[in-house]
């Protein structure tokens, strides 16, 4: 009976995603007018972050087969700025595979004066991008954005400057507004993405005013890593010790996104979209109860997406991001290390197609 109940609940959640069709891939980058349709592309974006180009033939084939239509590229690799030749190669690779690009340009260092809780949180998670060694100059920001724009103006959906939760790395709204201005002066067609996560869950009103302003970005990346740092929200998860891990995960997501909706997402302006990043990673040696099950990833994707779309202004938003694709270089496992996770991501990315074929999904 429990399995049947979970199946029914899962299908009810999945129905909320049925409007996202394979037409969401549009007709490839060449058909997209960057001045008009970037937001439409964003609403159907499927992306899994990786700290390198996903360029090996079998690997990019698996990425595309799983329904991903966008890749994350960074301006640096192994701490060094990418050469113009490398940028030309990576953007040509994206074009060849009809992938759009979400660009990461690290501009902020970590704050060495973080308190004990923040430092613990920092060690317990992997940032979305590698932080800068020091604050990057305005000239470098302008020059590097212009360089990427030269090779991939029509492919780049936008850029994010924050490598992690703004409440964790202490990037003020004033600094974010300044970065936003620099980007729009240099590449006015690109969107700029802000980023918040679990450190904002219990943020005080003063901290919210200090670190969050919808005028500081075009769209908002919301990080959700329940098994990794869920304890920061006062509700740690353990899917081995739990008697009902599916229900625990659903309850966590409902509680977390309800709070994030009330404090942040409901304050977004018209046209601003939320990009939910779900946990599809685990550190080597992680306690088994903190390693996502396939069911955890499916519940995050389906229920998380449903709750985002239940926010006024987000009704048409089907964007979804996974952290991460490949964690091997950082002592982690991601989708590429776990074929069962890839299968789950493919199902979550193509729920509408599977349901039209009569395939039942039971996270």
C-alpha positions in Angstrom: 0.0 0.0 0.0 2.9 2.4 0.8 4.4 1.9 -2.6 1.1 2.5 -4.3 0.5 5.6 -2.3 4.0 6.9 -3.2 3.3 6.2 -6.9 0.1 8.1 -6.8 1.7 11.0 -5.1 4.6 11.0 -7.5 2.3 11.0 -10.5 0.3 13.9 -9.1 3.5 15.9 -8.7 4.7 14.9 -12.1 1.6 16.1 -13.7 2.7 19.6 -12.7 5.6 19.2 -15.1 3.7 17.9 -18.1 3.7 21.3 -19.8 7.4 21.2 -20.4 7.7 19.5 -23.8 10.6 18.5 -26.0 9.8 21.6 -28.0 11.5 23.3 -25.0 14.8 22.6 -26.7 13.5 25.0 -29.3 15.2 24.6 -32.7 18.8 24.9 -31.5 20.7 28.1 -30.8 20.6 29.3 -34.4 16.8 29.8 -34.2 16.9 31.8 -31.0 16.8 35.6 -31.2 18.9 36.6 -28.2 17.1 39.9 -27.8 13.6 38.3 -27.6 13.8 34.6 -26.6 16.5 34.3 -23.9 13.8 34.3 -21.2 11.8 31.6 -23.1 14.9 29.5 -23.3 15.6 30.1 -19.6 12.2 28.8 -18.7 13.0 25.5 -20.3 16.7 25.3 -19.3 18.1 21.9 -18.2 21.7 22.2 -17.0 24.1 20.2 -14.8 27.1 22.2 -13.6 30.6 20.8 -14.1 34.0 22.4 -13.4 35.2 21.6 -16.9 33.9 21.2 -20.5 31.9 18.0 -20.9 33.8 17.2 -24.1 34.6 13.5 -24.3 32.3 11.9 -27.0 30.7 9.3 -24.7 30.2 11.9 -22.0 28.6 14.6 -24.1 26.4 11.9 -25.7 25.2 10.9 -22.3 24.6 14.6 -21.3 22.5 15.2 -24.4 20.7 11.9 -24.1 19.6 12.9 -20.6 17.8 15.9 -22.0 20.3 18.7 -21.0 20.2 21.7 -23.3 22.6 24.1 -21.6 26.1 23.9 -20.2 27.9 25.8 -17.5 31.2 27.3 -18.6 33.7 29.2 -16.5 36.1 32.0 -17.4 38.8 30.2 -15.5 40.1 26.7 -15.2 42.5 25.5 -12.5 42.9 29.1 -11.3 43.9 30.5 -14.6 42.0 32.6 -17.1 41.1 30.7 -20.2 43.0 31.6 -23.3 41.1 33.1 -26.3 41.8 29.9 -28.2 40.2 27.8 -25.4 37.2 30.1 -25.4 36.9 29.8 -29.1 37.0 26.0 -28.8 34.5 25.7 -26.0 32.0 28.0 -27.6 32.3 26.2 -30.9 31.8 22.9 -29.1 28.6 24.3 -27.5 27.4 25.5 -30.9 28.2 22.2 -32.6 26.0 20.4 -30.0 23.2 23.0 -30.0 23.8 23.9 -26.4 23.3 27.2 -24.8 25.8 28.5 -22.2 25.5 29.8 -18.6 28.8 31.6 -17.9 30.4 31.7 -14.5 32.8 34.6 -13.9 34.2 34.5 -10.4 34.8 38.0 -9.0 34.5 37.5 -5.3 37.0 35.9 -2.8 35.8 34.1 0.3 35.6 36.2 3.4 38.3 35.0 5.8 36.5 36.6 8.7 33.5 34.2 8.4 32.1 33.0 11.7 32.2 29.5 13.0 28.9 28.4 11.6 29.6 29.9 8.2 33.1 28.3 8.1 31.6 24.9 8.9 29.1 25.4 6.2 31.8 26.3 3.8 33.7 23.1 4.4 30.5 21.1 4.2 29.7 22.1 0.6 31.2 22.6 -2.7 30.7 26.0 -4.3 29.0 26.4 -7.7 32.2 27.9 -9.1 35.8 28.4 -7.8 36.1 31.7 -6.0 38.5 34.4 -7.1 41.7 34.7 -5.2 41.0 38.4 -4.7 38.4 40.9 -5.9 38.6 41.1 -9.7 39.1 44.5 -11.3 36.4 46.2 -13.3 38.6 46.3 -16.4 39.1 42.5 -16.3 35.3 41.9 -15.9 34.6 44.1 -18.9 37.3 42.6 -21.0 36.5 39.0 -20.3 32.7 39.4 -20.8 33.4 41.1 -24.1 35.7 38.3 -25.1 33.1 35.6 -24.5 30.5 37.7 -26.2 32.6 37.9 -29.3 32.5 34.1 -29.7 29.1 33.2 -28.3 26.7 36.2 -28.2 23.8 34.1 -29.5 24.5 31.2 -27.2 25.1 32.8 -23.8 21.9 32.9 -21.7 23.6 35.0 -19.0 26.4 35.2 -16.4 26.7 34.6 -12.7 29.4 36.4 -10.6 28.6 34.8 -7.2 30.2 31.4 -6.7 28.0 30.5 -3.8 25.2 31.8 -1.6 25.4 35.6 -1.2 24.6 35.2 2.5 27.6 32.8 2.9 30.2 34.7 1.0 29.0 38.1 2.3 28.5 39.8 -1.1 26.3 42.8 -0.4 23.4 43.9 -2.5 25.3 47.1 -3.3 28.2 45.1 -4.7 25.8 42.9 -6.6 24.1 46.0 -8.1 27.5 47.3 -9.2 28.4 44.0 -10.9 25.0 44.0 -12.6 25.7 47.5 -13.9 29.1 46.5 -15.2 27.6 43.5 -17.0 24.8 45.3 -18.6 27.1 48.1 -19.8 29.3 45.5 -21.5 26.8 42.8 -22.7 23.4 44.4 -22.4 21.6 41.3 -24.0 22.8 38.9 -21.3 21.0 38.2 -18.1 22.8 38.5 -14.7 22.0 35.8 -12.1 22.0 36.3 -8.4 22.5 33.4 -6.0 21.2 32.4 -2.6 20.9 29.2 -0.6 20.5 27.7 2.8 22.4 30.5 4.6 19.4 32.7 3.7 16.9 30.4 5.3 17.1 31.9 8.8 18.6 35.3 7.8 17.5 38.2 9.8 15.6 41.1 8.3 18.8 43.2 8.5 20.8 40.5 6.6 18.1 40.2 4.0 18.2 43.9 3.4 22.0 43.8 3.2 22.4 40.8 0.9 19.2 40.6 -1.2 17.8 43.1 -3.6 15.8 42.0 -6.7 17.2 45.1 -8.5 20.7 43.5 -8.3 20.1 40.8 -10.8 17.8 39.7 -13.7 17.1 36.1 -12.4 17.8 34.2 -9.2 19.7 30.9 -8.7 18.3 29.2 -5.5 20.6 26.4 -4.1 18.9 23.5 -2.4 21.2 20.8 -0.9 19.1 19.0 1.7 21.3 16.0 2.4 24.5 18.0 2.4 23.7 21.0 4.6 20.1 20.6 5.5 21.1 21.0 9.2 21.6 24.7 8.5 17.8 25.0 8.2 17.3 23.1 11.5 16.3 19.9 9.8 19.1 17.4 8.9 18.2 14.4 6.7 19.5 10.9 6.9 17.9 8.5 4.3 19.3 5.4 6.0 18.2 6.1 9.5 14.8 7.4 8.5 11.7 5.1 8.6 10.2 7.1 5.6 13.0 8.9 3.7 10.6 9.8 0.8 8.3 11.6 3.2 11.2 13.3 5.0 12.5 14.6 1.7 9.1 15.9 0.6 8.6 17.6 3.9 12.1 19.2 3.8 11.5 20.6 0.3 8.1 22.0 1.2 9.4 23.6 4.3 12.6 25.0 2.7 11.0 26.4 -0.5 8.0 27.8 1.4 10.4 29.8 3.5 12.5 30.8 0.5 9.3 31.8 -1.3 8.1 34.0 1.5 11.5 35.7 2.1 12.8 36.0 -1.4 11.0 34.5 -4.4 7.8 36.4 -3.7 9.7 39.7 -3.9 11.0 39.1 -7.4 9.9 41.6 -10.1 7.8 40.6 -13.1 9.8 38.5 -15.6 12.5 37.5 -13.1 12.9 33.7 -13.0 14.0 31.3 -10.3 16.6 28.6 -11.3 16.4 25.9 -8.7 19.7 23.9 -8.2 19.1 20.5 -6.7 21.5 18.1 -5.0 22.9 15.4 -7.2 26.3 15.0 -5.6 28.0 13.4 -2.6 31.5 13.7 -1.2 33.8 10.6 -1.2 33.5 9.0 2.2 30.1 10.8 3.0 28.0 8.9 5.5 25.6 6.7 3.4 22.6 8.4 4.8 23.7 11.7 3.2 24.2 10.2 -0.3 21.2 11.0 -2.5 19.1 8.0 -3.6 17.7 8.2 -7.1 14.3 8.8 -5.4 15.7 11.8 -3.6 16.8 13.4 -6.8 13.5 12.7 -8.5 11.6 14.2 -5.5 13.8 17.3 -5.5 13.2 17.8 -9.2 9.5 17.2 -9.3 8.3 18.7 -6.0 10.9 21.4 -6.1 9.8 22.4 -9.6 6.2 22.3 -8.6 6.8 24.6 -5.6 8.7 27.1 -7.7 5.8 27.3 -10.2 3.3 27.7 -7.4 5.0 31.1 -6.7 3.2 34.0 -8.4 5.0 35.0 -11.5 6.8 31.6 -11.9 3.8 29.6 -13.3 5.5 29.0 -16.7 8.9 28.4 -15.3 10.2 24.9 -16.0 13.9 25.6 -15.5 15.9 23.1 -13.5 19.6 22.8 -12.6 21.6 20.0 -11.0 24.8 20.2 -9.0 26.7 18.5 -10.4 27.7 16.5 -13.5 31.2 15.4 -12.7 32.8 15.7 -9.2 35.8 13.5 -9.7 38.4 16.3 -9.6 37.0 17.5 -6.2 36.7 14.2 -4.4 33.0 13.9 -5.2 30.5 11.9 -7.2 28.0 13.5 -9.5 25.7 12.4 -12.3 28.6 11.2 -14.4 29.9 8.9 -11.6 26.4 7.5 -11.0 24.5 6.0 -14.0 21.4 5.5 -11.9 21.4 9.3 -11.2 21.7 10.0 -14.9 18.7 7.8 -15.6 16.8 9.7 -12.9 17.8 13.0 -14.3 16.7 11.9 -17.8 13.3 10.9 -16.4 12.9 14.2 -14.5 14.0 16.2 -17.6 11.5 14.4 -19.8 8.6 13.7 -17.6 6.1 15.0 -20.2 7.5 12.7 -22.9 7.5 9.7 -20.6 4.0 10.3 -19.4 2.7 10.6 -23.0 4.2 7.2 -23.6 2.3 5.8 -20.6 5.5 5.2 -18.5 4.9 5.4 -14.8 7.5 6.9 -12.5 7.9 6.0 -8.8 10.5 8.0 -7.0 
